[in-house]
Amino acid sequence: MRSFALDLVVAAGVSWVAVQDPQRAAWLPLLAGPLLFAALLVRRRYPVVTMGVICLGLLLGLNITPAIVGLYTLGSRRGPARLTWVITAVTAVVWVVPQNHVWPIYWPGLLVGVGCFIVVPLLAGFWMFQRIGLLTALRDRAEQAERERGLLADQAVAAERRRIAGEMHDVVAHRVSVIAVQAGALTVISADRRTGEIAEVIRNNSTAALTELRDVLRVLRADGTEPAETTAPPPPPDLAGLRRLVDEAGAAGSVVELALPDPLPQPSALVGRAAYRVVQEALTNVGKHAPGARVRVVLTVSADEFVVEVTDTGAEADGVVLPSSGYGLVGMRERVTLAGGTARSGPAEGGGFVVRAVFPLGRNAT
């Protein structure tokens, strides 16, 4: 809009100056003025047409002012092309020839006039043309550098993800596989029924861990190089899997009480997965830090949210305390926050430990 307003002012001013000569016929301003105004108004889009109208005006006796503007625009739009030089030469000729009764006497003035009114505007236009080309090239180069930097960053991230996936496969998968194999062997050779049941639970959990680890590795690689599926993938963790999770904890020797509403809420996949992981992490921590504790898992629902609460009574028997990574509760809070909820954990009233997570329902969860 601002450029159009400037073109409008320039076209009006130059056209008015070009026709101001009392010695010309009265009809010339009425004919040449509007035509010159229209040509100057569209000079950026049609510089060659504009110069054609200006040359016609010079033949009719108009002054050189419109040619100065037109040649600058032509040079800035077309650059030093062959057509530009041809139009410039024609403009010089149609301006000089009508002055043949004056210029032969003052030929130095002729050279100065051509230099000032034709060459200088044209060179100024060439400079602007080169400047625009340079700025465009620099902008394109900056955009290309930005794209290349993004590609390099993506490649670095992909390489790091593949490295992590490889480390997890080589270390974690190997260890868990050994546990599953040894637990399976213990199930077969054990003479004690209870020992065999516990070994079978260990084997089942190890196998499930390998399956989940495979899914994590597939996400980490995410480049189409993962092996083809040989079995159907397990269902994604959600609220419906809480009973199975509690049964597995009970089979491992924990005393877990589960209280679920009927029917279960239907949150989004992200929220359901986060709620499942909260219970999973809480039960894992009980097994690590409070072996023998009684655990209560409660899920309550209100109009626009549901609450998952896991409470234990504290350690009631001596057991092997497993090492902690220190990131379980931190990761749980991050997962809940990403799902749009809030989480807190700490000592429970009367002893023990409580983990409580609140998740949204309704549009935010679906």
C-alpha positions in Angstrom: 0.0 0.0 0.0 2.8 2.4 0.9 4.6 1.6 -2.4 1.5 2.3 -4.4 1.0 5.6 -2.7 4.6 6.6 -3.5 4.1 5.5 -7.2 0.9 7.6 -7.3 2.7 10.8 -6.0 5.7 10.3 -8.3 3.5 9.7 -11.4 1.4 12.7 -10.7 4.4 15.0 -9.9 6.5 13.9 -12.9 3.5 14.1 -15.3 2.7 17.6 -14.1 6.3 18.8 -14.5 6.6 17.2 -18.0 3.7 19.2 -19.5 4.6 22.6 -18.0 5.6 24.6 -21.0 3.6 27.6 -22.2 5.1 27.4 -25.7 3.5 24.1 -26.4 0.1 23.6 -27.9 -2.9 23.7 -25.5 -4.0 20.2 -26.5 -0.7 18.6 -25.6 -1.1 18.5 -21.8 -4.7 17.2 -22.1 -3.5 14.3 -24.3 0.0 13.5 -23.0 -0.6 14.2 -19.3 -3.1 11.4 -18.5 -1.2 8.9 -20.8 2.1 9.7 -19.1 0.5 9.5 -15.6 -0.9 6.0 -16.4 2.5 4.8 -17.8 4.5 6.0 -14.8 2.0 4.5 -12.4 2.7 1.0 -13.8 6.4 1.5 -14.4 7.5 -1.1 -11.9 5.5 -3.9 -13.5 5.8 -2.7 -17.2 9.1 -0.7 -17.5 9.4 -1.3 -21.2 5.9 -0.1 -22.0 6.5 3.0 -19.8 9.7 3.8 -21.7 7.8 3.5 -25.0 5.2 6.1 -23.8 8.0 8.4 -22.5 9.9 8.2 -25.9 6.6 9.1 -27.6 6.3 12.1 -25.3 9.8 13.2 -26.0 9.0 13.2 -29.8 6.0 15.4 -29.0 8.2 17.9 -27.2 7.9 16.9 -23.5 10.9 17.5 -21.3 13.4 14.9 -20.1 12.0 14.5 -16.5 9.9 11.4 -17.2 12.8 9.7 -18.9 15.0 10.1 -15.8 12.4 8.2 -13.7 11.7 5.7 -16.4 15.4 4.8 -17.1 16.1 4.3 -13.4 13.1 1.9 -13.1 14.1 0.1 -16.2 17.7 -0.4 -15.0 16.5 -1.5 -11.5 14.0 -4.0 -13.0 15.7 -5.4 -16.0 19.4 -4.9 -15.3 22.1 -4.5 -18.0 20.2 -6.6 -20.5 20.4 -6.0 -24.3 16.9 -4.6 -24.4 17.8 -2.1 -21.7 20.7 -0.8 -23.7 18.6 -0.5 -26.9 15.8 1.4 -25.1 18.4 3.7 -23.5 20.0 4.5 -27.0 16.5 5.1 -28.5 15.7 7.5 -25.6 18.9 9.4 -26.1 18.3 9.7 -29.8 14.6 10.9 -29.5 15.7 13.5 -26.9 18.8 14.8 -28.8 17.5 14.9 -32.4 14.8 17.5 -31.7 17.5 19.8 -30.3 19.6 19.8 -33.5 19.3 23.5 -33.8 21.0 24.0 -30.4 23.2 21.1 -29.6 25.6 21.3 -32.6 26.8 24.6 -31.1 27.1 23.4 -27.6 28.2 19.8 -28.0 30.0 19.7 -24.6 26.6 20.5 -23.1 25.1 17.7 -25.1 27.5 15.2 -23.5 26.8 16.6 -20.0 23.1 16.4 -20.6 23.2 12.8 -21.8 25.4 11.9 -18.9 23.3 13.6 -16.2 19.8 12.8 -17.6 20.3 9.4 -19.2 23.5 7.6 -18.1 23.4 8.5 -14.4 19.7 7.4 -13.8 20.5 4.2 -15.8 23.6 3.4 -13.7 21.7 4.1 -10.5 19.1 1.6 -11.6 21.8 -0.9 -12.4 23.2 -0.4 -8.8 19.7 -1.0 -7.3 19.3 -4.1 -9.6 22.6 -5.6 -8.3 21.7 -4.7 -4.7 18.4 -6.5 -4.9 20.1 -9.5 -6.5 22.7 -9.5 -3.7 20.1 -9.3 -1.0 18.1 -12.1 -2.5 21.2 -14.3 -2.8 22.2 -13.6 0.8 18.6 -14.3 2.0 18.5 -17.6 0.0 21.9 -18.5 1.4 20.8 -17.8 5.0 17.7 -19.9 4.5 19.7 -22.7 3.0 22.2 -22.6 5.9 19.2 -22.7 8.3 17.8 -25.8 6.5 21.2 -27.5 6.5 21.7 -26.7 10.2 18.3 -28.3 10.9 19.1 -31.3 8.9 22.5 -31.7 10.7 20.7 -31.4 14.0 18.1 -34.0 13.0 20.9 -36.3 11.8 22.8 -35.9 15.1 19.6 -36.6 17.1 18.9 -39.7 15.0 22.4 -40.9 15.4 22.3 -40.4 19.2 18.9 -42.2 19.4 20.3 -45.1 17.5 23.3 -45.2 19.8 21.1 -45.2 22.9 18.9 -47.9 21.3 22.0 -50.0 20.6 23.3 -49.6 24.2 19.9 -50.5 25.6 19.7 -53.6 23.4 23.2 -54.8 24.2 23.1 -54.2 28.0 19.5 -54.2 29.2 18.1 -56.7 26.8 20.9 -59.1 27.5 20.5 -58.9 31.3 16.7 -59.3 31.2 17.0 -62.2 28.7 19.4 -64.0 31.2 16.9 -63.4 34.0 14.0 -64.8 31.9 16.0 -67.9 30.9 17.2 -68.6 34.4 13.7 -68.1 35.8 12.3 -70.5 33.3 14.9 -73.1 34.2 14.1 -72.6 37.9 10.4 -73.1 37.1 11.2 -76.5 35.6 13.6 -77.9 38.1 12.2 -76.4 41.3 10.7 -79.0 43.7 8.9 -76.5 45.8 5.6 -75.3 44.3 5.8 -71.8 45.7 9.3 -71.3 44.4 8.2 -72.5 41.0 5.3 -70.0 41.0 7.6 -67.1 41.9 10.1 -68.1 39.3 7.3 -68.2 36.7 6.2 -64.7 37.7 9.8 -63.6 37.3 9.9 -65.2 33.8 6.6 -63.6 32.8 7.7 -60.2 33.9 11.1 -60.6 32.2 9.4 -61.5 29.0 7.0 -58.5 29.3 10.0 -56.3 29.9 11.6 -57.5 26.8 8.5 -56.8 24.8 8.2 -53.3 26.2 11.9 -52.8 25.6 11.4 -53.7 22.0 8.7 -51.1 21.6 11.0 -48.5 23.2 13.8 -49.4 20.9 11.5 -49.1 17.9 10.5 -45.6 19.0 14.2 -44.6 19.5 15.2 -45.9 16.1 12.1 -44.7 14.2 14.0 -45.0 10.9 12.3 -48.0 9.3 15.2 -50.4 10.2 13.5 -52.2 13.1 12.9 -56.0 12.5 9.6 -57.2 11.2 7.0 -58.1 13.7 6.8 -61.9 14.3 4.0 -61.7 16.9 1.1 -59.4 17.5 2.2 -56.4 19.6 0.8 -56.2 23.2 -2.1 -53.8 23.9 -0.9 -50.3 24.9 -1.0 -49.6 28.6 -4.2 -47.9 29.8 -6.7 -48.0 32.7 -8.0 -51.4 31.6 -4.5 -52.8 32.2 -4.5 -51.9 35.9 -6.1 -55.1 37.0 -3.4 -57.1 35.2 -0.7 -54.9 36.7 -2.1 -55.5 40.2 -2.4 -59.3 39.6 1.2 -59.4 38.5 2.3 -57.6 41.7 0.2 -59.9 43.8 1.7 -63.0 42.1 5.2 -61.6 43.0 4.2 -61.6 46.7 2.8 -58.2 47.3 -0.5 -57.6 48.9 -2.3 -55.1 46.7 -5.9 -53.9 47.0 -7.5 -52.4 43.9 -10.6 -50.1 43.9 -11.8 -49.1 40.4 -15.1 -47.2 39.5 -17.7 -48.9 37.3 -17.5 -48.1 34.5 -13.9 -47.1 34.0 -13.4 -43.5 32.6 -12.4 -43.2 29.0 -9.5 -40.7 28.8 -7.3 -40.1 25.8 -4.5 -42.6 25.1 -1.9 -40.2 26.5 -3.7 -39.8 29.8 -4.5 -43.5 30.1 -0.9 -44.4 29.5 0.3 -41.9 32.0 -2.1 -43.2 34.7 -1.0 -46.7 34.1 2.7 -45.7 34.4 2.0 -43.9 37.7 0.6 -47.1 39.2 3.4 -49.2 37.7 6.1 -46.9 39.1 4.4 -46.8 42.5 4.2 -50.6 42.8 7.8 -50.9 41.6 8.9 -48.5 44.3 7.0 -50.5 46.9 8.8 -53.6 45.9 12.2 -51.9 46.0 11.9 -49.8 49.1 9.1 -51.3 51.2 9.0 -55.1 50.6 6.2 -56.7 52.4 4.1 -53.5 52.6 0.3 -53.6 52.0 -0.7 -51.5 49.0 -4.0 -49.9 48.1 -4.6 -48.6 44.6 -7.7 -46.3 44.3 -9.1 -44.6 41.2 -11.9 -42.0 41.7 -13.8 -40.1 39.1 -15.4 -36.6 39.3 -17.2 -34.5 36.6 -14.0 -33.3 34.8 -11.1 -35.2 36.3 -10.1 -38.5 37.8 -7.6 -39.3 40.5 -5.1 -42.2 40.8 -3.8 -42.8 44.4 -1.4 -45.5 45.5 -0.8 -45.8 49.2 1.4 -48.3 51.0 1.8 -49.0 54.8 5.5 -49.0 54.8 8.0 -51.9 55.1 6.6 -54.7 57.3 9.2 -57.4 56.6 12.9 -57.5 56.0 13.8 -58.0 52.4 16.4 -57.2 49.8 16.3 -53.5 49.0 17.0 -53.0 45.3 19.1 -50.1 44.0 17.3 -47.0 42.8 18.0 -45.0 39.7 16.7 -41.8 41.3 14.7 -40.9 38.2 11.5 -42.9 38.8 9.4 -40.2 40.5 10.9 -37.4 38.4 10.0 -39.2 35.2 6.5 -40.0 36.6 5.8 -36.3 37.3 7.1 -35.3 33.8 4.8 -37.9 32.2 1.8 -36.7 34.2 2.5 -33.1 33.4 2.7 -33.9 29.6 -0.7 -35.5 29.9 -2.1 -32.3 31.4 -2.3 -33.5 35.0 -0.6 -32.9 38.3 1.3 -35.4 40.6 2.7 -35.4 44.1 4.3 -37.9 46.3 5.4 -38.1 49.9 4.9 -39.7 53.3 1.3 -40.8 54.1 -0.5 -40.1 57.3 0.1 -42.8 59.8 3.2 -44.1 58.0 4.0 -45.4 54.6 4.1 -43.5 51.3 1.5 -42.1 49.0 1.5 -41.2 45.3 -1.3 -39.1 43.9 -1.9 -38.0 40.3 -4.9 -36.0 39.0 -5.8 -36.2 35.3 -8.3 -34.2 33.2 -11.3 -35.7 31.6 -13.6 -34.4 28.8 -12.3 -32.4 25.9 -8.8 -31.9 27.4 -8.4 -35.7 27.6 -10.1 -36.8 24.4 
